[in-house]
Amino acid sequence: MPKAKVGVIGGTGLYDIEGLTDIEEVDITTPFGKPSDTIIAGKLERVEIAFLPRHGRGHRLSPAEVPSRANIYALKSLGVEQIISINSAGSFKQEIKPGDLLIPDQLVDRTRGRINTFFGEGIVAHIPFAEPFCPALSQVLYQEAREVGASVHYGGTFVVMEGPAFSTRAESRLYRSWGVDIIGMTALPEAKLSREAEICYAIIGCVTDYDSWHERNEPVAVDVILNTMCQNVDAAKKIIKLAVGRMSDKCDCECATALRGAIVTAPELIPAEQKKKLNLLIGKYIS
């Protein structure tokens, strides 16, 4: 099986990475099922990366159907230590315009019914999540976005809704009153699972619309989103190409040790089946 240090999760409109060499398709089955699609492993700027289309090629999976546990576990099994995630988003700020990019530093979870942890069934872990995105990786993405000439904003709160329907005007106005910056459907549970897997995770938020609060605009429409997303995807690909060559071998952050002290269950009481199932994640802490 090939190895990769950097993972890229492609969102709407980003189903492949140009410039990959030494390409190998990897079909993985995890204890949490199959990932969204076959993982494409290869080299980009001489860096080993693994690319996974979140919604599957051809966009077959709705946000709530994405097998996030399988996706993150599969990337971890390939050796991935840092994940760049591409997410489309609506904006709640006039100055954050459709076509802009935003590198968020905070999250608000408005999803429901999604499994957002690897743990349970006899083992409990409470990860620190005050800073949900890796600050070091986020800074790299921001700097490279500026270098490619993108209109990019650093910092901001990403509220994650359940979907698949877009917000009502009342919901959109409510979120805006909270002071959040952008809204999307797919940053969670990926961010939480990545932290549990001790993988650095950061997002390129691709702004496609003004959500439903902006009465001067028509309500959010899929065709408008897709057209704007195409422009954003071109910038995202350039950013990824630059970023993978400039990312540190080791991030100066706490992501890689997030489980240290987080597992509260007495080791002797953890079911053997769960120890085996989660060995990839907990093996260095619990034998």
Secondary structure, 3 states (H helix, E strand, C coil): CCCCCEEEEECCCCCCCCCCEEEEEECCCECCECCCCCEEEEEECCEEEEEEECCCCCCCCCHHHCCHHHHHHHHHHCCCCEEEEEEEEEECCCCCCCCCEEECCEEEEECCCCCCCCCCCCCCECCCCCCCCCHHHHHHHHHHHHHCCCCEEECCEEEEECCCCCCCHHHHHHHHHCCCCEEECCCCCHHHHHHHCCCEEEEEEEEEECCCCCCCCCCCCHHHHHHHHHHHHHHHHHHHHHHHCCCCCCCCCCHHHCCCCCECCCHHHCCHHHHHHCHHHHCCCCC
